[in-house]
Amino acid sequence: MIGLERREGAAIVTVDRPEAMNALDLEHLEALRERLAELAADAEARVVVLTGAGEKAFVAGADIKYMQGLDVLGARRWGELGHECGNLLETMPKPTIAALNGFALGGGCELALACDLRLASANARLGQPEINLGVLPGWGGSLRLARATTLGFAKELVLTGRQIGAEEALERGLVNAVHEPGELMDKTLELCRTLAAKSPLALAYAKEAVNLALQGDHRANLATEARLFAMLFATEDQTEGMAAFAEKRQPEFRGR
């Protein structure tokens, strides 16, 4: 099951398959894609959180038993489906947060990397162990891991299949913060409240601009930033934000 809970402007998406450490088979991956697509267009969802059910796993990866039966064409379609989920997390016009409550391996680590921010439980473990199965990361991990950390570290994890703990992930920039297991969701919701108080339009444009940082032509990306910056001056949120600053009060953004 792919659960959905709404709290204080946040939509919490939970991969709930504890009998398989929340590993994703075709049914659950398709359901996750549909859930993310719905939330991408849902104005009421100001922030989207992805997490796993229970205390052991975020998403322990893709379901190996399912993958065993794939041929080349099936593997291509499977990879494309995973990429669709990652692209939705990466590009939807609102912040996405991975709350890593346990194992985030293989496809689980890749989905976390597609999120804008990653908060980890102290007992979380991350890695790209696909090399141990005779394959490589197929949902964007080989690229996003290098962008989130360094090229050398990404090669180390991808080529060795080594798992790392939460503290090492924090040192390497793979996660933004580490919290005790019982505090993870409270800290995640605290961050959600901070983000939900911002202008949805400014958040969407800022996310779009920052996503360009490590790709494409630098001058073209700077031009895009300048265009997005200027466009916000046609919004009510910009007027409200600057008026609130001048009047020394908290702004009330409405996404217009």
C-alpha positions as CSV (number, residue, x, y, z in Angstrom):
1,M,0.0,0.0,0.0
2,I,1.1,3.6,-0.7
3,G,-0.4,5.6,2.2
4,L,-1.2,9.3,2.3
5,E,-1.6,11.5,5.3
6,R,-2.1,15.2,5.3
7,R,-0.8,17.3,8.2
8,E,-0.4,21.1,8.3
9,G,0.0,21.6,4.6
10,A,2.2,18.5,4.2
11,A,1.3,15.4,2.3
12,I,3.1,12.4,3.8
13,V,3.4,9.5,1.4
14,T,4.3,6.2,3.0
15,V,5.5,3.1,1.3
16,D,3.8,0.5,3.4
17,R,5.0,-3.0,2.6
18,P,6.7,-4.1,5.9
19,E,6.8,-7.8,5.1
20,A,9.3,-6.9,2.3
21,M,11.2,-4.1,4.1
22,N,9.1,-1.7,1.9
23,A,10.8,-2.9,-1.2
24,L,9.0,-1.8,-4.3
25,D,7.4,-4.3,-6.7
26,L,5.5,-3.3,-9.9
27,E,2.2,-2.8,-8.1
28,H,3.6,-0.5,-5.4
29,L,5.9,1.4,-7.8
30,E,3.0,2.1,-10.1
31,A,0.9,3.2,-7.2
32,L,3.7,5.5,-6.0
33,R,3.9,7.1,-9.4
34,E,0.2,7.8,-9.5
35,R,0.3,9.2,-5.9
36,L,3.2,11.5,-6.7
37,A,1.5,12.7,-10.0
38,E,-1.6,13.6,-8.1
39,L,0.3,15.5,-5.4
40,A,2.4,17.4,-8.0
41,A,-0.9,19.0,-9.2
42,D,-2.5,19.4,-5.8
43,A,-2.2,23.0,-4.6
44,E,-3.3,22.0,-1.0
45,A,-0.1,19.9,-0.7
46,R,2.5,22.6,0.0
47,V,5.2,20.1,0.8
48,V,5.5,16.4,0.0
49,V,7.2,13.9,2.4
50,L,8.2,10.4,1.3
51,T,8.9,7.8,4.0
52,G,8.5,4.1,4.8
53,A,6.3,2.3,7.2
54,G,7.7,0.9,10.4
55,E,11.1,1.6,12.0
56,K,13.4,-0.7,9.9
57,A,13.2,0.6,6.4
58,F,12.5,3.7,4.3
59,V,12.6,1.7,1.0
60,A,15.0,-1.3,1.1
61,G,15.2,-1.1,-2.7
62,A,13.4,-2.7,-5.6
63,D,11.9,-6.1,-5.2
64,I,14.6,-8.5,-6.4
65,K,12.2,-11.4,-6.8
66,Y,10.2,-9.3,-9.2
67,M,13.3,-8.2,-11.1
68,Q,14.6,-11.7,-11.5
69,G,11.9,-12.4,-14.1
70,L,12.6,-9.4,-16.3
71,D,14.0,-9.5,-19.8
72,V,15.8,-6.6,-21.5
73,L,12.5,-4.9,-22.5
74,G,10.9,-5.5,-19.1
75,A,14.0,-4.1,-17.4
76,R,13.9,-1.0,-19.6
77,R,10.3,-0.4,-18.7
78,W,11.0,-1.0,-15.0
79,G,13.8,1.5,-15.1
80,E,11.6,4.0,-16.9
81,L,8.9,3.7,-14.2
82,G,11.5,4.3,-11.5
83,H,12.7,7.3,-13.4
84,E,9.2,8.7,-13.6
85,C,8.9,8.6,-9.8
86,G,12.3,10.2,-9.4
87,N,11.5,12.9,-11.9
88,L,8.2,13.7,-10.2
89,L,10.0,14.1,-6.8
90,E,12.7,16.2,-8.4
91,T,10.6,18.5,-10.6
92,M,7.2,18.9,-9.0
93,P,6.7,22.6,-8.2
94,K,6.9,22.2,-4.4
95,P,9.5,20.9,-1.9
96,T,10.0,17.2,-1.5
97,I,11.5,15.7,1.6
98,A,12.7,12.1,2.2
99,A,12.3,11.1,5.8
100,L,14.8,8.2,6.0
101,N,13.6,6.0,8.9
102,G,15.8,3.0,8.1
103,F,17.3,1.2,5.2
104,A,17.4,3.3,2.0
105,L,19.2,1.0,-0.4
106,G,19.2,0.7,-4.2
107,G,16.0,2.2,-5.5
108,G,15.2,3.5,-2.1
109,C,18.4,5.6,-2.0
110,E,17.7,6.7,-5.6
111,L,14.2,8.0,-4.6
112,A,15.7,9.8,-1.6
113,L,18.3,11.4,-3.9
114,A,15.5,12.7,-6.1
115,C,14.0,14.6,-3.2
116,D,15.0,18.2,-2.5
117,L,15.9,17.5,1.2
118,R,16.8,14.3,3.1
119,L,16.4,13.9,6.9
120,A,17.7,10.6,8.3
121,S,17.1,8.6,11.4
122,A,20.3,7.8,13.3
123,N,19.8,4.1,12.4
124,A,19.3,4.7,8.7
125,R,21.7,3.1,6.2
126,L,22.1,4.1,2.7
127,G,23.8,2.7,-0.4
128,Q,23.7,1.6,-4.0
129,P,24.4,-2.2,-3.8
130,E,23.2,-3.0,-7.3
131,I,26.8,-4.0,-8.4
132,N,26.5,-7.0,-6.1
133,L,23.6,-8.2,-8.2
134,G,25.5,-7.8,-11.5
135,V,23.7,-4.6,-12.5
136,L,24.0,-0.8,-11.8
137,P,21.7,1.8,-10.4
138,G,18.8,2.1,-12.7
139,W,16.6,4.9,-11.3
140,G,19.1,7.8,-11.5
141,G,21.4,7.0,-8.6
142,S,24.6,7.1,-10.6
143,L,24.0,10.7,-11.6
144,R,22.2,12.1,-8.5
145,L,24.6,10.6,-6.0
146,A,27.5,12.4,-7.8
147,R,25.6,15.7,-7.7
148,A,24.6,15.3,-4.1
149,T,28.1,14.4,-2.9
150,T,31.2,14.1,-5.1
151,L,32.1,12.1,-8.2
152,G,34.8,10.1,-6.3
153,F,32.5,9.2,-3.5
154,A,29.7,8.3,-5.8
155,K,32.0,6.0,-7.7
156,E,33.1,4.4,-4.5
157,L,29.5,3.6,-3.4
158,V,28.4,2.5,-6.8
159,L,31.4,0.4,-7.7
160,T,31.8,-1.3,-4.3
161,G,28.1,-1.5,-3.2
162,R,29.2,-0.4,0.2
163,Q,26.5,0.7,2.7
164,I,27.0,3.8,4.9
165,G,25.4,4.9,8.1
166,A,23.6,8.1,8.8
167,E,26.5,10.0,10.2
168,E,28.8,9.3,7.3
169,A,25.9,10.3,5.0
170,L,25.7,13.6,6.8
171,E,29.5,14.2,6.6
172,R,29.3,13.5,2.8
173,G,26.3,15.8,2.2
174,L,24.1,12.9,1.2
175,V,21.6,13.9,4.0
176,N,20.8,17.3,5.4
177,A,20.4,16.3,9.1
178,V,20.3,13.2,11.4
179,H,17.8,12.8,14.2
180,E,17.0,10.2,16.8
181,P,14.5,7.7,15.5
182,G,11.7,8.9,17.7
183,E,12.3,12.5,16.7
184,L,12.5,12.0,12.9
185,M,8.9,12.7,11.9
186,D,8.5,15.6,14.4
187,K,11.6,17.2,12.9
188,T,10.4,16.5,9.4
189,L,7.0,18.2,10.1
190,E,8.9,21.1,11.7
191,L,10.7,21.6,8.5
192,C,7.4,21.2,6.6
193,R,5.9,24.0,8.6
194,T,8.8,26.3,7.8
195,L,8.5,25.6,4.1
196,A,4.7,25.8,4.0
197,A,4.9,29.3,5.4
198,K,6.8,30.5,2.3
199,S,5.3,31.6,-1.0
200,P,4.4,28.6,-3.1
201,L,5.3,30.4,-6.2
202,A,8.7,31.5,-5.0
203,L,9.4,28.0,-3.8
204,A,8.5,26.5,-7.2
205,Y,10.7,29.0,-9.1
206,A,13.6,28.7,-6.6
207,K,13.5,24.9,-6.9
208,E,13.5,25.2,-10.7
209,A,16.5,27.5,-10.6
210,V,18.6,25.5,-8.2
211,N,17.9,22.3,-10.2
212,L,19.8,23.8,-13.0
213,A,22.9,24.4,-11.0
214,L,24.9,21.3,-12.1
215,Q,23.6,20.9,-15.6
216,G,23.4,22.7,-18.9
217,D,25.0,26.0,-19.9
218,H,26.0,28.3,-17.1
219,R,25.1,31.5,-18.8
220,A,21.7,30.2,-20.0
221,N,21.0,29.0,-16.4
222,L,21.8,32.5,-15.1
223,A,19.4,34.0,-17.6
224,T,16.7,31.6,-16.5
225,E,17.3,32.6,-12.9
226,A,17.0,36.3,-13.9
227,R,13.7,35.6,-15.8
228,L,12.2,33.6,-12.9
229,F,13.2,36.4,-10.4
230,A,11.5,39.0,-12.6
231,M,8.4,37.0,-13.1
232,L,7.8,36.9,-9.3
233,F,7.3,40.7,-9.3
234,A,4.0,40.1,-11.1
235,T,2.7,38.1,-8.1
236,E,0.6,39.1,-5.1
237,D,3.0,37.0,-2.9
238,Q,5.9,39.3,-3.8
239,T,3.9,42.4,-2.9
240,E,2.8,40.9,0.4
241,G,6.3,39.6,1.2
242,M,8.0,42.9,0.8
243,A,5.1,44.9,2.4
244,A,5.3,42.5,5.4
245,F,9.1,43.1,5.7
246,A,8.7,46.8,5.6
247,E,5.9,46.7,8.2
248,K,7.8,44.3,10.5
249,R,5.2,41.5,10.4
250,Q,4.9,38.0,9.2
251,P,3.8,37.7,5.6
252,E,0.6,35.8,4.6
253,F,1.3,34.1,1.3
254,R,-1.5,32.8,-0.8
255,G,0.2,31.4,-3.9
256,R,-1.0,34.1,-6.2
